[in-house]
């Protein structure tokens, strides 16, 4: 983190020591661990993702979506329970584990072109290209279509940009093309099942209930939207933290079995998702405060992850320490806990030890540039680093 980002987080942490709630521009920040988890686990607080388009001033019904067929990222109540129940097995750890050899192949292929130079922009050379091949392999999309998926992911995520009203046609085109492609893939998998997520989703059934074609397309969209920018930015945030803690980088290179613990500590210490949004679906009384229906709150997972009552020595970054009894909040809590958590963990667990081993003595170089503070998924825009050169190990993928 640059000094300004560290100062901003430290300021929020100090505020959390004084109060559990603070008024913001659009609602109220919830700052302490216990209060954050209380909100996230209370089903009366609904995900604000269902209101993002509306809050951005979008009125086009194509982009607002069908309220009767919401994305799993925004669904609530019985609709959400049904969708999670049907897809849970498809997103189990074994689904992510079968991709680990491919993840290592992709990471090594990305490092090879820069290994001997001793210089890289971690964002452009590693973070940006890393997730798309994984998502495509997960879904069963062929290699020749990786660039298509990359464009669709980038254009679909424009809905979170401040410039969204100028980019509506681009977003709509990406969604239409992705929907057409997904429907074709679904048709192919029904006739030719394979060992991939899409086949698992098609096969998912409970008591005669199955996902229909529209819901399958929605799941493909959710995987792309939820699994690209988050991974890119979290990997960038993690490398930036390690670059400021060279002893921890060397420890990970020497002891790659620490990868699971290193990932959890990186997520806690500097998560790309620094908070989330909820709105009151009805009048809610909490801690003697009345939140009228429609009130927005923003649980600050970054301050929750620095709560000393839950994470003693929270300001320290140490991958060797015993994990805290309380789970970190970087992947959420409650019914909207990250559906792709095991995939995200696997991607980071495979990437970071390889980078630590193949980019020894890493240090931040001139020109580090971060996304604007209000960005929903935070991370570096440019992360130039230097390291001791190493030899290429495999052909690029």
C-alpha positions as CSV (number, residue, x, y, z in Angstrom):
1,X,0.0,0.0,0.0
2,X,1.2,3.5,-0.6
3,X,1.3,5.8,2.3
4,X,-2.0,7.5,1.5
5,X,-3.8,4.2,1.4
6,X,-2.3,3.1,4.7
7,X,-3.1,6.4,6.3
8,X,-6.7,6.2,5.1
9,X,-7.1,2.7,6.5
10,X,-5.4,3.7,9.8
11,X,-7.8,6.6,10.0
12,X,-10.8,4.3,9.6
13,X,-9.4,1.9,12.1
14,X,-9.0,4.7,14.7
15,X,-12.6,5.7,14.0
16,X,-13.7,2.1,14.6
17,X,-12.1,2.3,18.0
18,X,-14.4,5.2,18.8
19,X,-17.7,4.2,17.3
20,X,-19.4,1.3,15.6
21,X,-21.2,3.4,13.0
22,X,-20.4,6.5,10.9
23,X,-22.5,8.6,8.5
24,X,-21.3,8.6,4.9
25,X,-22.5,10.2,1.6
26,X,-25.0,7.4,0.7
27,X,-25.6,5.7,4.0
28,X,-23.9,4.5,7.2
29,X,-20.5,2.8,7.5
30,X,-20.5,-0.2,9.9
31,X,-17.0,-0.4,11.4
32,X,-16.6,-3.1,14.1
33,X,-16.3,-6.9,13.5
34,X,-19.2,-7.9,15.6
35,X,-21.5,-5.3,14.1
36,X,-20.4,-6.1,10.6
37,X,-21.1,-9.8,11.0
38,X,-24.5,-9.1,12.7
39,X,-25.6,-7.1,9.6
40,X,-24.3,-9.5,7.1
41,X,-26.0,-12.5,8.8
42,X,-29.3,-10.7,9.2
43,X,-31.5,-11.7,6.3
44,X,-33.5,-8.5,6.6
45,X,-30.5,-6.6,5.2
46,X,-30.5,-7.3,1.4
47,X,-27.6,-7.1,-0.9
48,X,-27.1,-3.7,-2.5
49,X,-25.9,-5.3,-5.7
50,X,-29.5,-5.5,-6.8
51,X,-29.6,-1.7,-6.7
52,X,-26.3,-0.9,-8.3
53,X,-27.8,-0.1,-11.8
54,X,-30.6,2.0,-10.2
55,X,-28.1,3.9,-8.0
56,X,-26.0,4.7,-11.1
57,X,-29.1,6.3,-12.8
58,X,-29.6,3.5,-15.3
59,X,-33.3,3.1,-16.4
60,X,-32.8,0.7,-19.3
61,X,-34.8,-2.5,-18.4
62,X,-32.2,-4.6,-20.2
63,X,-29.6,-3.6,-17.7
64,X,-31.9,-3.4,-14.7
65,X,-32.7,-7.1,-15.0
66,X,-35.8,-9.1,-14.4
67,X,-36.8,-8.8,-10.7
68,X,-38.4,-12.3,-11.0
69,X,-35.2,-13.8,-12.2
70,X,-32.4,-12.1,-10.2
71,X,-28.8,-13.0,-10.3
72,X,-27.6,-15.2,-7.5
73,X,-25.4,-12.2,-6.5
74,X,-28.6,-10.2,-5.8
75,X,-31.2,-12.8,-5.0
76,X,-32.7,-12.9,-1.5
77,X,-35.0,-15.2,0.5
78,X,-36.4,-18.4,-0.9
79,X,-35.0,-17.6,-4.4
80,X,-31.5,-17.2,-3.1
81,X,-31.8,-20.3,-0.9
82,X,-32.9,-22.4,-3.9
83,X,-30.1,-21.2,-6.2
84,X,-27.4,-21.7,-3.6
85,X,-28.7,-25.2,-2.8
86,X,-28.7,-26.2,-6.4
87,X,-25.2,-24.9,-7.3
88,X,-23.4,-25.5,-4.0
89,X,-21.8,-28.8,-5.0
90,X,-20.6,-27.4,-8.3
91,X,-18.6,-24.8,-6.3
92,X,-17.2,-27.2,-3.7
93,X,-13.4,-27.4,-3.1
94,X,-12.9,-30.4,-5.4
95,X,-14.1,-28.2,-8.3
96,X,-11.3,-25.8,-7.7
97,X,-8.7,-28.4,-6.8
98,X,-9.0,-30.1,-10.2
99,X,-7.8,-26.9,-11.8
100,X,-4.7,-26.5,-9.7
101,X,-2.3,-28.0,-12.2
102,X,-3.6,-25.7,-14.9
103,X,-3.3,-22.7,-12.5
104,X,0.4,-23.5,-12.0
105,X,0.8,-23.9,-15.8
106,X,-0.8,-20.5,-16.4
107,X,1.2,-18.7,-13.8
108,X,4.5,-20.1,-14.9
109,X,3.7,-19.2,-18.5
110,X,3.1,-15.6,-17.5
111,X,6.3,-15.4,-15.4
112,X,8.5,-16.9,-18.1
113,X,8.7,-13.9,-20.4
114,X,9.8,-11.6,-17.6
115,X,11.8,-13.9,-15.4
116,X,15.2,-13.3,-16.9
117,X,14.8,-9.5,-17.0
118,X,14.3,-9.0,-13.3
119,X,11.5,-6.4,-14.0
120,X,7.8,-6.7,-14.4
121,X,4.5,-4.8,-14.1
122,X,2.7,-7.3,-11.9
123,X,-0.7,-6.0,-13.0
124,X,-0.1,-6.1,-16.8
125,X,2.2,-9.1,-16.9
126,X,0.5,-11.4,-14.3
127,X,-2.7,-10.2,-12.6
128,X,-4.7,-9.0,-15.7
129,X,-4.2,-12.1,-17.8
130,X,-4.3,-14.7,-15.0
131,X,-8.0,-15.3,-14.2
132,X,-9.6,-15.6,-17.7
133,X,-7.8,-18.8,-18.7
134,X,-8.9,-20.3,-15.3
135,X,-12.5,-19.2,-15.7
136,X,-12.6,-20.5,-19.3
137,X,-11.1,-23.8,-18.2
138,X,-13.6,-24.0,-15.4
139,X,-16.5,-23.5,-17.7
140,X,-15.0,-25.6,-20.5
141,X,-14.6,-22.8,-23.0
142,X,-11.8,-23.5,-25.6
143,X,-8.5,-21.6,-25.6
144,X,-9.3,-19.8,-28.8
145,X,-12.2,-18.0,-27.1
146,X,-10.1,-16.7,-24.1
147,X,-9.9,-13.2,-25.6
148,X,-13.6,-13.1,-26.2
149,X,-14.2,-13.9,-22.5
150,X,-11.7,-11.3,-21.4
151,X,-13.5,-8.6,-23.4
152,X,-16.9,-9.7,-22.2
153,X,-15.7,-9.6,-18.6
154,X,-14.1,-6.2,-18.9
155,X,-17.1,-4.7,-20.7
156,X,-19.7,-6.3,-18.3
157,X,-17.8,-4.8,-15.3
158,X,-18.1,-1.3,-16.8
159,X,-21.5,-1.1,-14.9
160,X,-19.5,-0.4,-11.8
161,X,-17.6,2.5,-13.4
162,X,-18.4,6.2,-12.7
163,X,-18.6,6.6,-16.5
164,X,-21.3,3.9,-16.8
165,X,-23.9,6.1,-18.4
166,X,-21.6,6.7,-21.4
167,X,-20.9,3.0,-21.8
168,X,-24.4,1.4,-21.7
169,X,-24.2,0.3,-25.4
170,X,-20.9,-1.5,-24.7
171,X,-22.3,-3.2,-21.7
172,X,-25.4,-4.3,-23.5
173,X,-23.5,-5.7,-26.4
174,X,-21.1,-7.7,-24.1
175,X,-24.1,-9.2,-22.2
176,X,-25.9,-10.1,-25.5
177,X,-22.9,-11.8,-27.0
178,X,-22.1,-13.6,-23.8
179,X,-25.7,-14.8,-23.5
180,X,-25.7,-16.1,-27.1
181,X,-22.3,-17.9,-26.5
182,X,-23.5,-19.3,-23.2
183,X,-26.7,-20.7,-24.7
184,X,-24.6,-22.4,-27.4
185,X,-22.3,-23.9,-24.8
186,X,-25.2,-25.1,-22.7
187,X,-26.8,-26.8,-25.7
188,X,-23.5,-28.6,-26.5
189,X,-23.0,-29.7,-22.9
190,X,-26.5,-31.2,-22.7
191,X,-25.5,-33.5,-25.6
192,X,-21.8,-33.9,-24.6
193,X,-21.2,-33.7,-20.8
194,X,-17.7,-33.0,-19.7
195,X,-15.6,-32.6,-16.6
196,X,-16.3,-28.8,-16.1
197,X,-18.5,-26.4,-14.1
198,X,-21.1,-25.9,-16.8
199,X,-21.8,-29.7,-17.0
200,X,-22.0,-29.8,-13.2
201,X,-24.5,-26.9,-13.2
202,X,-26.6,-28.6,-15.9
203,X,-26.6,-31.8,-13.9
204,X,-27.4,-30.1,-10.5
205,X,-30.8,-31.3,-9.3
206,X,-32.6,-31.6,-6.0
207,X,-36.1,-33.1,-5.6
208,X,-36.7,-32.7,-9.3
209,X,-35.7,-29.0,-9.3
210,X,-33.1,-27.9,-11.8
211,X,-31.7,-24.7,-13.2
212,X,-33.4,-23.6,-16.5
213,X,-31.4,-22.2,-19.5
214,X,-31.9,-18.6,-18.3
215,X,-30.6,-19.4,-14.8
216,X,-27.6,-21.3,-16.3
217,X,-26.7,-18.2,-18.4
218,X,-27.1,-16.1,-15.2
219,X,-24.6,-18.4,-13.4
220,X,-22.1,-18.1,-16.3
221,X,-22.4,-14.3,-16.0
222,X,-22.0,-14.5,-12.2
223,X,-18.8,-16.6,-12.5
224,X,-17.3,-14.1,-15.0
225,X,-18.3,-11.0,-13.0
226,X,-17.4,-12.5,-9.7
227,X,-14.3,-14.3,-10.7
228,X,-12.2,-11.9,-12.8
229,X,-11.7,-8.5,-11.3
230,X,-11.7,-9.8,-7.8
231,X,-8.8,-12.2,-8.4
232,X,-6.8,-9.7,-10.5
233,X,-7.0,-7.1,-7.8
234,X,-6.5,-9.4,-4.8
235,X,-3.4,-10.9,-6.4
236,X,-2.1,-7.4,-7.0
237,X,-2.9,-6.3,-3.4
238,X,-1.2,-9.4,-2.1
239,X,2.0,-9.0,-4.0
240,X,2.2,-5.3,-3.0
241,X,1.9,-6.3,0.7
242,X,4.6,-9.0,0.3
243,X,6.9,-6.5,-1.4
244,X,6.7,-4.4,1.7
245,X,7.5,-7.4,3.8
246,X,10.5,-9.1,2.1
247,X,11.1,-11.5,5.0
248,X,7.6,-12.9,4.4
249,X,8.1,-13.2,0.7
250,X,11.3,-15.2,1.3
251,X,9.5,-17.4,3.9
252,X,6.8,-18.2,1.4
253,X,9.4,-19.1,-1.3
254,X,11.2,-21.3,1.1
255,X,8.1,-22.9,2.6
256,X,5.4,-23.1,-0.1
257,X,3.3,-25.2,2.2
258,X,2.5,-21.9,4.0
259,X,0.5,-20.8,1.0
260,X,-3.0,-21.4,2.5
261,X,-2.1,-19.4,5.6
262,X,-0.4,-16.7,3.5
263,X,-3.5,-16.3,1.4
264,X,-5.8,-15.9,4.4
265,X,-3.4,-13.4,6.0
266,X,-3.2,-11.4,2.7
267,X,-7.0,-11.4,2.4
268,X,-7.3,-10.1,6.0
269,X,-4.5,-7.6,5.9
270,X,-5.3,-6.0,2.5
271,X,-8.5,-7.3,0.8
272,X,-9.4,-6.0,-2.6
273,X,-13.0,-5.9,-1.4
274,X,-12.8,-3.4,1.4
275,X,-16.5,-3.3,2.1
276,X,-19.9,-4.2,0.9
277,X,-23.4,-2.7,0.7
278,X,-26.8,-3.7,2.2
279,X,-30.1,-2.0,2.4
280,X,-32.9,-2.4,4.9
281,X,-35.8,-4.5,3.4
282,X,-38.0,-3.3,6.2
283,X,-37.7,-1.1,9.3
284,X,-34.8,-2.6,11.4
285,X,-34.0,-1.8,15.0
286,X,-30.4,-2.6,15.9
287,X,-28.5,-1.4,19.0
288,X,-31.3,0.9,19.8
289,X,-31.0,2.6,16.4
290,X,-33.9,2.5,13.9
291,X,-32.9,2.0,10.3
292,X,-36.0,2.8,8.2
293,X,-36.7,0.5,5.2
294,X,-34.5,1.5,2.3
295,X,-31.6,2.7,4.4
296,X,-28.2,1.8,3.0
297,X,-25.4,0.6,5.2
298,X,-21.9,-0.3,4.2
299,X,-20.1,-2.9,6.4
300,X,-16.4,-2.0,6.3
301,X,-14.7,-5.4,6.0
302,X,-11.3,-3.7,6.0
303,X,-11.8,-2.2,9.4
304,X,-13.5,-5.4,10.7
305,X,-10.3,-7.3,9.6
306,X,-8.2,-4.9,11.8
307,X,-10.4,-5.3,14.9
308,X,-8.0,-6.0,17.7
309,X,-10.6,-7.8,19.7
310,X,-10.8,-10.5,17.0
311,X,-7.3,-10.2,15.5
312,X,-4.6,-9.5,18.2
313,X,-1.7,-7.6,16.5
314,X,-4.0,-7.0,13.6
315,X,-1.7,-4.3,12.1
316,X,1.1,-6.9,11.6
317,X,1.4,-9.0,8.4
318,X,2.7,-12.4,9.4
319,X,2.0,-15.6,7.4
320,X,3.7,-17.8,10.0
321,X,1.4,-17.0,12.9
322,X,-1.4,-19.2,14.0
323,X,-4.7,-18.3,12.4
324,X,-7.1,-16.3,14.6
325,X,-10.2,-18.0,16.0
326,X,-12.4,-15.6,14.0
327,X,-12.7,-15.9,10.3
328,X,-11.6,-12.8,8.3
329,X,-14.3,-10.9,6.4
330,X,-12.6,-10.4,3.0
331,X,-14.9,-13.1,1.4
332,X,-18.0,-11.9,3.2
333,X,-20.2,-13.5,5.8
334,X,-23.8,-14.7,6.0
335,X,-25.9,-15.9,3.0
336,X,-24.0,-13.9,0.4
337,X,-20.6,-15.4,1.4
338,X,-18.5,-15.5,-1.7
339,X,-19.8,-18.4,-3.9
340,X,-16.4,-18.8,-5.5
341,X,-14.4,-18.6,-2.3
342,X,-12.6,-22.0,-2.9
343,X,-11.7,-21.1,-6.4
344,X,-10.4,-17.7,-5.4
345,X,-8.3,-19.3,-2.6
346,X,-6.9,-21.9,-5.0
347,X,-5.9,-19.3,-7.6
348,X,-4.0,-17.3,-4.9
349,X,-2.5,-20.3,-3.2
350,X,-1.1,-21.5,-6.5
351,X,0.1,-18.2,-7.8
352,X,1.8,-16.6,-4.8
353,X,4.4,-19.4,-4.0
354,X,5.4,-19.5,-7.7
355,X,5.8,-15.8,-7.8
356,X,7.8,-15.8,-4.6
357,X,10.1,-18.5,-5.8
358,X,10.6,-17.1,-9.3
359,X,10.7,-13.4,-8.4
360,X,13.1,-13.4,-5.4
361,X,14.0,-10.2,-3.6
362,X,11.0,-8.4,-5.0
363,X,10.8,-4.7,-4.5
364,X,8.3,-2.0,-5.6
365,X,9.7,0.2,-8.4
366,X,8.9,3.7,-9.5
367,X,5.4,4.3,-11.0
368,X,3.1,2.3,-8.7
369,X,-0.4,3.6,-9.4
370,X,-3.6,2.6,-7.5
371,X,-7.3,2.7,-8.5
372,X,-9.3,5.6,-7.2
373,X,-10.3,5.3,-3.5
374,X,-14.0,4.8,-4.3
375,X,-13.5,1.9,-6.6
376,X,-15.7,-1.1,-5.7
377,X,-12.9,-3.6,-6.2
378,X,-9.7,-1.9,-5.1
379,X,-6.2,-2.7,-6.3
380,X,-3.2,-1.5,-8.3
381,X,-3.6,-0.1,-11.8
382,X,0.2,-0.4,-12.3
383,X,2.6,-2.3,-10.0
384,X,6.1,-2.2,-11.4
385,X,8.6,-4.4,-9.5
386,X,12.2,-5.4,-9.6
387,X,13.6,-8.8,-8.5
388,X,16.6,-11.0,-8.9
389,X,16.4,-12.5,-12.4
390,X,15.7,-16.2,-12.7
391,X,15.6,-18.6,-15.6
392,X,12.5,-19.5,-17.6
393,X,11.1,-22.9,-16.6
394,X,8.3,-23.8,-19.1
395,X,7.0,-22.6,-22.4
396,X,4.4,-19.9,-22.3
397,X,0.9,-21.3,-22.3
